[in-house]
Amino acid sequence: MHSKTKQTLIQNPEVDEMIDKAFASLDPAVVQKLTGNLHRYFHDNYTRISIAEIDAQIATGKDIPAWDPGNRRHDDNYNDLIRQR
């Protein structure tokens, strides 16, 4: 979505600034805030409209090892479960 990219949908210096700051920051809180602001901007301005969502169901139980599905991109850290077994 940065205006310097070839496939951008928008030309907005404010968005470019948020993206640049998010990529430059080493503070997770700052990155999280800026990423949230970007997603809100895209949603509120209809910049990106989802055509579908994938439902990921996660089962838990006493015999399933400790697992945090939110740690990895796309929540795909199933190999960690296999390694723990």
C-alpha positions as CSV (number, residue, x, y, z in Angstrom):
1,M,0.0,0.0,0.0
2,H,3.0,2.3,0.0
3,S,2.7,4.8,-2.8
4,K,6.2,3.8,-4.1
5,T,5.2,0.2,-4.8
6,K,4.1,-0.8,-8.2
7,Q,0.8,-2.4,-7.2
8,T,-0.4,0.2,-4.8
9,L,-4.1,1.1,-4.7
10,I,-3.7,4.5,-3.0
11,Q,-1.4,7.5,-3.0
12,N,-1.5,8.9,0.5
13,P,1.6,10.5,2.2
14,E,0.0,9.9,5.6
15,V,-0.2,6.1,4.9
16,D,3.3,6.1,3.6
17,E,4.5,7.8,6.8
18,M,2.7,5.2,9.0
19,I,4.2,2.3,6.9
20,D,7.7,3.8,7.1
21,K,7.5,4.4,10.9
22,A,6.2,0.8,11.4
23,F,9.0,-0.7,9.4
24,A,11.6,1.5,11.2
25,S,10.5,0.9,14.7
26,L,11.9,-1.7,17.0
27,D,9.2,-1.1,19.7
28,P,6.5,-3.8,19.4
29,A,3.9,-1.4,20.9
30,V,4.6,1.3,18.3
31,V,4.4,-1.3,15.5
32,Q,1.1,-2.7,16.8
33,K,-0.4,0.8,17.1
34,L,0.6,1.8,13.6
35,T,-0.4,-1.5,12.1
36,G,-3.8,-1.2,13.7
37,N,-4.2,2.4,12.4
38,L,-3.3,1.2,8.9
39,H,-5.9,-1.6,9.0
40,R,-8.5,0.8,10.3
41,Y,-7.7,3.3,7.6
42,F,-7.9,0.6,4.9
43,H,-11.2,-0.6,6.3
44,D,-12.8,2.8,6.8
45,N,-11.8,4.0,3.3
46,Y,-12.7,0.8,1.6
47,T,-9.1,0.4,0.4
48,R,-9.2,-3.4,0.8
49,I,-12.4,-5.3,0.8
50,S,-12.2,-9.0,1.7
51,I,-13.9,-11.3,-0.7
52,A,-13.7,-14.3,1.6
53,E,-12.5,-15.3,5.1
54,I,-11.0,-18.6,6.1
55,D,-12.5,-20.1,9.3
56,A,-9.7,-21.7,11.4
57,Q,-11.1,-23.9,14.1
58,I,-8.8,-24.8,17.0
59,A,-9.5,-27.7,19.4
60,T,-8.0,-27.8,22.8
61,G,-7.9,-30.3,25.6
62,K,-5.9,-31.6,28.5
63,D,-3.9,-34.0,26.3
64,I,-2.9,-31.2,23.8
65,P,0.5,-29.7,24.7
66,A,0.9,-25.9,25.4
67,W,0.3,-24.0,22.2
68,D,-0.2,-20.4,21.4
69,P,-1.7,-20.2,17.9
70,G,-1.2,-16.4,17.8
71,N,2.6,-16.4,17.8
72,R,3.2,-17.1,14.1
73,R,2.0,-15.6,10.9
74,H,-1.3,-17.0,9.8
75,D,-1.4,-19.0,13.0
76,D,0.2,-21.9,11.3
77,N,2.5,-23.3,13.9
78,Y,1.2,-26.9,13.8
79,N,4.7,-28.3,13.6
80,D,5.3,-27.1,17.1
81,L,2.5,-29.4,18.3
82,I,4.0,-32.3,16.4
83,R,7.5,-31.7,17.9
84,Q,6.1,-31.6,21.4
85,R,4.5,-35.0,21.0
